[in-house]
Amino acid sequence: MRFSLRRNDDEPIDLLNTMCSATAAQCRWGCGDQCAHPAPNPTENEYFGDILDRYVTRRGILRGVSASAAMLALGAAPLVRNIGNASAAEETVSEAQSASGLAFTPVLLSNADTVEVPAGYKWRSLIRWGDPLNLDSAPWSTTNYTAADQLGQFGFNCDFIGFFPLGANRPDRAALVVNHEYTDPVLMFADYVPGSPTKEQVDYELASHGASVIYIQRDAEKGWVYVPGAGLNRRLDALKTTYLLSGPAAQHDWVRTTEDPNGYYVTGMLNNCGGGKTPWGTALSAEENFNQYFANNGTVSDPRKKAAHARYGLPSGLSERGWEQHYDRFDLAKEP
């Protein structure tokens, strides 16, 4: 994701709000503009933010965040250079850099549409949306796109990235597990009509969701590169990939669908944002904001299911994406 960091020279940066800011397109396609909707699961309890405001001031929070970032000597340290007491913050950053052995000039805040790195460092792209994962995968194209092609290509919109070294004796070999959280059809298709996507466009978006597993190796001249055709390369998508349910969810009445009346399998994963690595070397991925993909909760006949859907914020009418026009599984009236 790309976040826009803006600075007003007349006022200190509101770090808490700035870190959560996003473009309108990200809000629209990433979460279905959830902040603009009423809270779907109302409660009589106070919001934690209101409780926090009674005990901790904004200035105190910023001071604590600044100190923590500097002590950890992370990439967030440059943020403190522009807020609060600049000289004190820079001194703290300098101490943290000295203690950690890092010695470089931090990158200051910028709204330039480019990747900025400290002097003496360089960057390059490892893999991009549409890059082929298999030797027989089609190359990426802005016009000749098909869902079948995308299933063999790197997906859209990277989010969680997990780096998995492949053995202590091979530090130059690794696997990457990358979430593909959501798609932006306005960017993907020149002829996209909001609210009326073609089935081909919907299939392509479904194929672009999910995750990728790619094999990478360190090249003496180029650094890390991905290897098309490697046996580890794999796409997990929202169009064809099926997932096995386990635990109490398996065979529950509410996961018995037309596609699988037994309730063992579901198709696709959507809006995978969070992720993680386990100590035993597997990857975890988590869906969020799945409510935006579904439609027509207002006509669900079962009151229990209708209420449960409403608590998750599933829309009562049509969805923003319009996938229910081509797939019943996104129409709650047909597949609650």
Steps between C-alpha positions, in 0.01 A plus 500: 500500500610859449421744778510878454694673777429872507672763707371844593794723594277701732403203714666179621409182318204312650685169501206288611274621218773530238615141541144384423431731207438358155385611159132499406557208263657292778201566725260417219650173385700395806222504757186625326520845668434350845584824682216673315239248617326476838657253740345162403531348846380773741553475873415699811861482613737792463750507217854429614616824340266701725632322807858556389441871447405539866833365620759566233556822308576505128835666571591223741415232244713667234788538741479131590476389137796718408716361777406140421571542130838655570598234754416223254691681224232404250394670181243698696779695670509770228142590593614644833729744324199711405290489816535616855842614617708448185841535664414255778353253253805517273725446798299191598517368144873558495545309824289210371697486175826500690386219728377287212795557270283659231647807336298665225301814443131422556254568220274792587128508440401555139190479280702432184371205299823306517696267725755695704793333673793642700814611320719201416202261473315386191177321421345312211186302428510129583165397350200691369129444442460274198856364493483133390562238769525201266694443181176463306327798667394783271685832531311790653293712264282808539265389224522122453414406858315183601429338835679187382813707438476671840483164677857441383619850582593697809189652655387857564569724801765351727433512872654251745840368386659203675867412436584131548869398471535157344750334732794623705744377238336699220478864609470596134165320454162591649125498448274804520134475599311811392137597562302663218246689703264670257466624143437846354302439179524866397877455473476152349253560216483794262135422419379433856145619572438539876211282609493305174814288470518236229535138606848495345601795718353339813683174427824691451455681833425172677813349348703801619395461866652253744872435539816399317785274601817572306850353500779758514877474488786742542683591181861619524427809290127569531438400859178313575304386192195280463522182293216438250416132474635408844318211667407711804320764296128493563193721481215488750203688362131579546379341178619139490686420823299299753573502873426230754301601807598344833403522863146602606440678167520181295157364406317775690158569349602856410794389282301247299475661159371407158860443395571275799184376678718308748665812639863396465636736235477867405625668185740792505640738757432874493655814646790321665668776696673364809742211497776339699763230529483217749806372688474173304522668161145533373315814394175638638265726308188682618204645313345835589238733352339206322161664549553731201491211252149383584154637426127490584493425871173692510321213325646212705207301636663338805492767776796348685723507194378845407589633846842332492572649158396845621740482795783447253386795289385304195295737282123473482500587129743472212874483553746758373682240290194339343637147501158365600388572145710207379541274807225388737753442777524877545122543514387441859138461391603193300792375710461628858 
